Amino acid sequence: MQERLARFEKFEIDTRDRLARIETRLDMFATKSDLNALKADLYKELHKELHGMTWKLLGGASALVTAVYFIAKNVSVY
């Protein structure tokens, strides 16, 4: 009985050490909630950038239309 108990105690020590190493490695990995938060932040940033670029494109297109209209109205070919 003592021998069996000694084997279990040795097994418990080895298992505890292995579990401690596994837990330290698990801290480096991201959880699903971490990934979801990152995805939400990325979507928010993407939306902000696309919104900014849309207004820049609209402003540039308006400036080009205005320039073409001015040239067509005021610059004579002859």
Buried (B, 14 or more C-beta within 10 A) or exposed (E): EEEEEEEEEEEEEEEEEEEEEEEEEEEEEEEEEEEEEEEEEEEEEEEEEEEEEEEEEEEEEEEEEEEEEEEEEEEEEE
